[in-house]
Amino acid sequence: MKKILAFNGSPHTNGNTSLALKVVTDELNRNGVCTETIQLGGKYIRPCLGCRKCFELKNKSCIIKDDKINELILKMDKSDGFIIGSPVFTSNVTAAVKAFMDRTNFVAKANGFMFKGKIGAPIIVATKTGANFAYSAINFMFGISDMITVGSTYWNCAFGKMPGDIFNDKEGIEGFVRLGNNIAELLQKI
Ligand SMILES: Cc1cc2nc3c(=O)[nH]c(=O)nc-3n(C[C@H](O)[C@H](O)[C@H](O)COP(=O)(O)O)c2cc1C
């Protein structure tokens, strides 16, 4: 069975990002795709040290051992792709998402592009401004990781402030449903 990981970059486990991810994972599950949601926001994740040891050691892991990043790299390696969800924080992704992308992406690159051919999709929620920057930041990670990005009929963004508000953004939610279907369809083709 194909497996997609859904990363929640918000510190809120039941906030808008989590709800948005659930819309997509529900759709994937409905189409026979297995999913696992992983909380990033609010967790202890150290930023990349820029030491480039991963390129020296080439052992599919980061030298920082006191957080969950190495465990996540293994999970990502075994998966068929991942959705990275983030709320907009000061016009970009959250610090947790940034640290997660820097470290997983560098280890993957250092080890012969471990994420090659996997599916990637960003999901962004915002109150008002900055969704494009956050959306691009995640797509830029996929773009340098030899991955296949999936779109929808609108960019995978929805607007809302307090938890649940995104359900007032009908177009945004429709886009997430469509995204789930598109990922499932692509998984069948590759
Ligand atoms: C520290 C912080 C910074 C934020 N910066 C922005 C911003 O630049 N633009 C924006 O539209 N919303 C911003 N927001 C609002 C969140 O993106 C919005 O409330 C979102 O729905 C929260 O998603 P969540 O429930 O998954 O955490 C910010 C919220 C916080 C807490």
The ligand as an SDF file (V2000), in Angstrom:
LIG
                    3D

 31 33  0  0  0  0  0  0  0  0999 V2000
    3.5820   34.3080   15.5040 C   0  0  0  0  0  0  0  0  0  0  0  0
    2.5020   34.3590   14.4620 C   0  0  0  0  0  0  0  0  0  0  0  0
    2.7620   34.9930   13.2730 C   0  0  0  0  0  0  0  0  0  0  0  0
    1.7770   35.0540   12.2860 C   0  0  0  0  0  0  0  0  0  0  0  0
    2.0640   35.7000   11.1170 N   0  0  0  0  0  0  0  0  0  0  0  0
    1.1240   35.7590   10.1480 C   0  0  0  0  0  0  0  0  0  0  0  0
    1.4020   36.4000    8.9100 C   0  0  0  0  0  0  0  0  0  0  0  0
    2.4890   36.9030    8.6340 O   0  0  0  0  0  0  0  0  0  0  0  0
    0.4180   36.4400    7.9720 N   0  0  0  0  0  0  0  0  0  0  0  0
   -0.8250   35.8960    8.1950 C   0  0  0  0  0  0  0  0  0  0  0  0
   -1.6600   35.9660    7.3220 O   0  0  0  0  0  0  0  0  0  0  0  0
   -1.1180   35.2710    9.3700 N   0  0  0  0  0  0  0  0  0  0  0  0
   -0.1740   35.1810   10.3360 C   0  0  0  0  0  0  0  0  0  0  0  0
   -0.4510   34.5300   11.5110 N   0  0  0  0  0  0  0  0  0  0  0  0
   -1.7870   33.8920   11.6860 C   0  0  0  0  0  0  0  0  0  0  0  0
   -1.7780   32.3740   11.4050 C   0  0  0  0  0  0  0  0  0  0  0  0
   -1.1570   32.0710   10.1850 O   0  0  0  0  0  0  0  0  0  0  0  0
   -3.2380   31.8950   11.3740 C   0  0  0  0  0  0  0  0  0  0  0  0
   -3.8900   32.1940   12.5830 O   0  0  0  0  0  0  0  0  0  0  0  0
   -3.3550   30.4150   11.0500 C   0  0  0  0  0  0  0  0  0  0  0  0
   -4.6940   30.0950   10.7450 O   0  0  0  0  0  0  0  0  0  0  0  0
   -2.9190   29.5760   12.2500 C   0  0  0  0  0  0  0  0  0  0  0  0
   -2.9320   28.2150   11.9000 O   0  0  0  0  0  0  0  0  0  0  0  0
   -2.9330   27.0510   13.0090 P   0  0  0  0  0  0  0  0  0  0  0  0
   -4.2870   27.0960   13.6610 O   0  0  0  0  0  0  0  0  0  0  0  0
   -2.6970   25.7980   12.2590 O   0  0  0  0  0  0  0  0  0  0  0  0
   -1.8160   27.3700   13.9370 O   0  0  0  0  0  0  0  0  0  0  0  0
    0.5020   34.4740   12.5230 C   0  0  0  0  0  0  0  0  0  0  0  0
    0.2460   33.8270   13.7280 C   0  0  0  0  0  0  0  0  0  0  0  0
    1.2310   33.7690   14.6940 C   0  0  0  0  0  0  0  0  0  0  0  0
    0.9370   33.0580   15.9970 C   0  0  0  0  0  0  0  0  0  0  0  0
  1  2  1  0
  2  3  1  0
  2 30  2  0
  3  4  2  0
  4  5  1  0
  4 28  1  0
  5  6  2  0
  6  7  1  0
  6 13  1  0
  7  8  2  0
  7  9  1  0
  9 10  1  0
 10 11  2  0
 10 12  1  0
 12 13  2  0
 13 14  1  0
 14 15  1  0
 14 28  1  0
 15 16  1  0
 16 17  1  0
 16 18  1  0
 18 19  1  0
 18 20  1  0
 20 21  1  0
 20 22  1  0
 22 23  1  0
 23 24  1  0
 24 25  2  0
 24 26  1  0
 24 27  1  0
 28 29  2  0
 29 30  1  0
 30 31  1  0
M  END
$$$$
